[in-house]
Amino acid sequence: MNRNTRRARAIAIAQAKPDTKLVTLRYLMLAAGATAASIAALLSHFI
């Protein structure tokens, strides 16, 4: 791989935008996991 192809690949990676649906799904899953962990902690505290 010569310098030009490496440079073109680096530019393409830098310009690539993250998929908004994937980012939204990732944050929703993170929020769901945090909510489940909070509920489990509260239940274990009261039982």
Legacy VTK file of the C-alpha trace (Angstrom):
# vtk DataFile Version 3.0
C-alpha trace
ASCII
DATASET POLYDATA
POINTS 47 float
0.000 0.000 0.000
1.611 3.226 -1.061
1.307 6.636 0.508
-1.529 7.853 -1.698
-3.817 4.927 -0.917
-3.092 5.270 2.786
-3.872 8.969 2.602
-7.095 8.343 0.681
-8.174 5.728 3.213
-7.429 8.070 6.135
-9.436 10.858 4.515
-12.355 8.497 3.845
-12.360 7.307 7.447
-12.180 10.872 8.757
-15.087 11.968 6.576
-17.277 8.983 7.394
-20.264 10.028 9.462
-21.588 7.642 12.124
-24.953 6.127 11.326
-27.540 8.056 13.359
-29.805 5.028 13.753
-26.937 2.979 15.136
-25.925 5.743 17.547
-29.524 6.165 18.715
-29.916 2.419 19.230
-26.653 2.296 21.172
-27.770 5.058 23.551
-31.206 3.475 23.998
-29.629 0.133 24.901
-27.274 1.888 27.315
-30.219 3.670 28.955
-32.193 0.419 29.192
-29.248 -1.330 30.817
-28.745 1.474 33.312
-32.451 1.458 34.168
-32.456 -2.314 34.687
-29.365 -2.088 36.886
-30.938 0.666 38.974
-34.156 -1.301 39.467
-32.198 -4.421 40.397
-30.156 -2.455 42.928
-33.282 -0.965 44.468
-35.028 -4.328 44.657
-32.041 -5.999 46.254
-31.881 -3.201 48.805
-35.525 -3.596 49.865
-35.620 -7.399 49.906
LINES 1 48
47 0 1 2 3 4 5 6 7 8 9 10 11 12 13 14 15 16 17 18 19 20 21 22 23 24 25 26 27 28 29 30 31 32 33 34 35 36 37 38 39 40 41 42 43 44 45 46
